[in-house]
Amino acid sequence: MAAEGHAPTASEYIVHHLQHWQVDWGLNPVVQTAIVDFNVINLDSVLYALLCGVIGCFVLWLAARKATAGVPGRFQAAVEMLVEMVDNQAKSNIHNAQSRKFIAPLALTVFVWIFILNAMDMLPVDLLPALWAQAYSAMGLDPHHAYMRVVPTADLSTTLGLSTSVLLLCLFYSIKVKGLGGWGHELITAPFGAHPVLWPINLLMQVIEYLAKTVSHGMRLFGNMYAGELVFMLIALMGGAMAASFSGVLLPVGHVIAGLVWAIFHILVITLQAFIFMMLTLIYLGQAHEAH
């Protein structure tokens, strides 16, 4: 993390923790990359996203497996409340009953998956990166290059990937519901009218609308989770500064008080961001079913 012989500075600590475990398409390690490089995969985000997806599927499968027709237990009741909430929101936004057979379970999956992805931020900042550094050392590699980020939704490529998937579904349902001709007609006639002179302007406005919704959909989730990740890092640094200034007396106190307060607040953040992403997904898919 730092150069040999001294502890990392605050900036070195944060920069190290904001680096991804990256590989190129040939699965070769990448030490430094440009800000945007489409040949590079943030492997940590991919692996943790898959792991969280498996956990979410297992939890829902467990609830379905243990479901009974009698008085439900607490776990079954909580899952049933969640399913009912998502189903009600789907009915409010998607008026096509056939489409809801796919979109309602999709919305449930989105909420549970993103909630678990966000909840990775509740793990201690240095826990998994430290374990990864030890694994690097055990393999005879330089632990200073053992980069690891554990919150996939604090990675812009993850959140934009999710929002792009929603965009593709919107295009699919626009064509399915309205037909290719009907959707094409809508692209060039809305919102300003059907006069041929307005066709290029209408098309430009439609493209801007699709792009703006997709980018804002992903950026909103990314921005909140990235900020939350940084706050946890600053809290860790604050504890380190206290240890250096007061011989470690206030280190446990600083971590417990600041960490606990932010963690409690962050529980609301991770839940709210998962709900907002799910709701925007339903709203955008509902708009795809409606004619302008």
C-alpha positions in Angstrom: 0.0 0.0 0.0 2.8 2.4 0.8 6.5 2.6 -0.1 8.8 0.3 1.9 9.8 1.6 5.3 6.9 3.8 6.2 3.2 3.7 6.9 0.8 5.0 4.1 -0.2 8.6 4.1 -3.9 9.5 4.1 -3.8 10.1 0.3 -1.9 6.8 -0.3 -4.4 4.9 1.8 -7.4 6.2 0.0 -5.9 5.9 -3.5 -5.0 2.3 -2.8 -8.5 1.5 -1.6 -10.0 3.1 -4.7 -8.0 0.9 -7.1 -9.8 -2.0 -8.7 -8.4 -5.5 -9.2 -8.2 -5.2 -13.0 -7.4 -7.6 -15.8 -7.5 -7.1 -19.6 -9.5 -9.4 -21.9 -6.6 -11.8 -21.9 -7.0 -12.1 -18.1 -3.6 -10.5 -17.5 -3.2 -8.4 -14.4 -3.2 -4.6 -14.9 -1.3 -2.4 -12.6 -2.2 1.0 -14.0 -4.8 1.9 -16.7 -6.3 4.9 -18.2 -9.5 6.4 -16.7 -11.5 4.8 -19.5 -10.3 1.6 -21.0 -12.8 -0.8 -22.6 -10.2 -3.6 -22.8 -10.1 -3.8 -19.0 -12.4 -5.7 -16.6 -12.8 -4.7 -13.0 -12.7 -8.3 -11.9 -13.5 -7.6 -8.2 -16.8 -5.9 -9.2 -17.7 -8.8 -11.4 -16.9 -11.5 -8.8 -18.6 -9.8 -5.9 -21.6 -9.0 -8.1 -21.9 -12.7 -9.0 -21.4 -13.7 -5.4 -24.1 -11.3 -4.2 -26.5 -12.5 -6.9 -26.0 -16.1 -5.8 -26.7 -15.0 -2.2 -29.9 -13.2 -3.2 -31.1 -16.2 -5.2 -30.4 -18.5 -2.3 -32.3 -16.3 0.2 -35.4 -16.1 -2.1 -35.2 -19.8 -2.8 -34.9 -20.6 0.9 -38.0 -18.4 1.5 -40.0 -20.2 -1.2 -38.8 -23.6 0.0 -39.9 -23.0 3.6 -43.2 -21.2 2.7 -46.2 -22.7 4.4 -50.0 -22.1 4.0 -50.4 -21.6 7.8 -49.1 -18.9 10.0 -45.8 -17.7 8.5 -42.6 -17.3 10.4 -40.8 -14.0 10.6 -38.5 -14.7 7.7 -41.4 -15.9 5.5 -43.5 -12.9 6.5 -40.7 -10.4 5.7 -40.2 -12.0 2.3 -43.9 -12.0 1.6 -44.2 -8.3 2.5 -41.3 -7.5 0.2 -42.9 -9.5 -2.7 -46.2 -7.9 -2.1 -44.7 -4.4 -2.0 -42.8 -5.0 -5.3 -45.9 -6.5 -6.9 -48.1 -3.5 -5.9 -45.5 -1.1 -7.4 -45.4 -3.2 -10.6 -49.2 -3.1 -10.9 -49.1 0.7 -10.5 -46.6 1.3 -13.2 -47.1 -1.7 -15.6 -50.7 -2.0 -16.7 -50.0 -4.9 -19.1 -50.7 -8.1 -17.2 -48.6 -10.2 -19.6 -45.6 -8.0 -19.2 -45.9 -8.0 -15.4 -45.3 -11.7 -15.4 -41.6 -11.0 -16.3 -41.2 -7.4 -15.0 -42.5 -7.9 -11.4 -40.0 -10.8 -10.7 -37.3 -8.7 -12.4 -38.0 -5.7 -10.1 -37.8 -8.0 -7.1 -34.5 -9.4 -8.3 -33.2 -5.8 -8.9 -34.1 -4.7 -5.4 -32.7 -7.7 -3.6 -29.5 -7.8 -5.7 -28.7 -4.1 -5.4 -29.5 -4.1 -1.7 -27.0 -6.9 -1.2 -24.4 -5.2 -3.4 -24.9 -2.0 -1.4 -24.7 -3.9 1.9 -21.1 -4.9 1.0 -20.2 -1.4 2.1 -21.1 -2.4 5.7 -18.1 -4.7 5.9 -15.0 -3.2 7.6 -13.0 -1.2 5.1 -9.7 -3.1 5.5 -11.1 -6.6 6.1 -11.2 -8.1 2.6 -8.4 -6.0 1.1 -6.1 -7.1 3.9 -7.0 -10.7 3.3 -6.3 -10.2 -0.4 -2.9 -8.6 0.4 -2.0 -11.6 2.5 -3.0 -13.9 -0.4 -0.8 -11.9 -2.7 2.1 -12.3 -0.3 1.5 -16.0 0.0 1.7 -16.3 -3.8 5.0 -14.5 -3.8 3.5 -11.3 -5.4 3.9 -7.7 -4.2 1.1 -7.0 -1.7 1.4 -3.2 -2.6 -0.4 -4.1 -5.9 -3.1 -6.2 -4.2 -5.9 -3.9 -5.2 -9.5 -4.9 -4.1 -12.8 -3.0 -3.9 -15.7 -4.9 -2.5 -18.7 -2.6 -3.3 -19.7 -3.3 -6.9 -22.3 -0.4 -6.9 -19.4 2.0 -6.1 -18.0 1.1 -9.5 -19.5 3.2 -12.4 -19.1 0.3 -14.8 -21.5 -1.8 -12.7 -24.2 0.8 -12.3 -24.1 1.9 -15.9 -24.2 -1.7 -16.9 -27.3 -2.2 -14.9 -29.0 1.0 -16.2 -28.0 0.0 -19.8 -29.7 -3.3 -19.3 -32.9 -1.4 -18.3 -32.5 0.7 -21.4 -32.3 -2.4 -23.6 -35.5 -3.7 -21.9 -37.2 -0.4 -22.6 -36.4 -0.6 -26.2 -37.5 -4.2 -26.3 -40.9 -3.5 -24.8 -41.3 -0.3 -26.9 -41.0 -2.5 -30.0 -43.0 -5.4 -28.6 -46.0 -3.3 -27.5 -46.1 -0.6 -30.2 -44.5 -2.6 -33.1 -41.4 -1.5 -34.9 -43.3 0.9 -37.1 -45.3 2.4 -34.2 -42.1 3.0 -32.2 -40.3 4.4 -35.2 -43.2 6.8 -35.8 -43.1 7.8 -32.1 -39.4 8.6 -32.4 -39.8 11.2 -35.1 -43.2 12.6 -34.1 -43.0 13.1 -30.4 -42.9 15.4 -28.5 -43.3 18.4 -30.9 -45.6 17.0 -33.6 -45.7 15.1 -36.9 -44.6 17.8 -39.3 -41.6 16.6 -41.4 -39.6 19.6 -40.5 -39.8 18.6 -36.8 -38.7 15.0 -37.4 -34.9 15.6 -36.8 -35.6 17.6 -33.7 -38.0 15.0 -32.3 -35.5 12.2 -33.0 -32.7 14.2 -31.3 -34.9 14.9 -28.3 -35.9 11.2 -28.0 -32.2 10.1 -28.2 -31.3 12.7 -25.5 -34.1 11.5 -23.3 -33.0 7.8 -23.5 -29.4 8.7 -22.8 -30.2 11.1 -20.0 -32.5 8.5 -18.3 -29.8 5.8 -18.6 -26.9 7.9 -17.4 -28.8 9.4 -14.5 -30.2 6.0 -13.5 -26.7 4.6 -13.1 -25.0 7.7 -11.8 -27.4 8.2 -9.0 -26.7 4.8 -7.5 -23.0 5.1 -8.1 -22.7 8.6 -6.6 -24.4 7.7 -3.4 -22.5 4.4 -2.9 -19.1 6.0 -3.9 -19.7 8.8 -1.4 -20.6 6.3 1.4 -17.5 4.3 0.7 -15.3 7.4 1.0 -16.9 8.3 4.3 -16.1 4.9 5.7 -12.5 5.4 4.6 -12.3 8.8 6.2 -13.6 7.3 9.4 -10.9 4.7 9.3 -8.3 7.5 8.7 -9.8 9.5 11.6 -9.2 6.6 13.9 -5.6 6.3 12.7 -5.0 10.0 13.3 -6.4 9.7 16.8 -4.1 6.7 17.5 -1.1 8.7 16.3 -2.0 11.8 18.4 -3.2 10.2 21.6 -1.2 6.9 21.8 -4.2 4.9 20.7 -6.5 5.8 23.6 -9.2 7.2 21.4 -8.9 4.8 18.5 -11.6 2.4 19.7 -13.8 5.3 20.7 -13.5 7.1 17.4 -14.2 4.0 15.4 -17.1 2.9 17.5 -18.9 6.3 17.7 -18.2 7.6 14.2 -18.5 4.2 12.5 -21.7 3.3 14.3 -23.4 6.6 13.6 -22.5 6.4 9.9 -23.3 2.7 9.6 -26.8 3.2 11.1 -27.5 6.0 8.7 -26.0 4.1 5.8 -28.4 1.2 6.3 -31.1 3.7 5.3 -29.0 4.8 2.3 -28.4 1.3 0.9 -32.1 0.4 1.3 -33.3 3.6 -0.2 -30.9 3.4 -3.2 -32.0 -0.1 -4.0 -35.7 1.0 -3.8 -35.1 4.0 -6.0 -33.3 2.0 -8.7 -36.1 -0.6 -8.7 -38.8 2.1 -8.9 -37.1 3.9 -11.8 -36.8 0.6 -13.5 -40.5 0.1 -13.2 -41.3 3.7 -14.2 -39.1 3.5 -17.4 -40.5 0.2 -18.4 -44.0 1.5 -17.8 -43.3 4.5 -20.0 -42.1 2.0 -22.7 -45.6 0.6 -22.7 -47.3 4.0 -23.2 -47.7 6.1 -26.3 -46.6 9.7 -26.3 
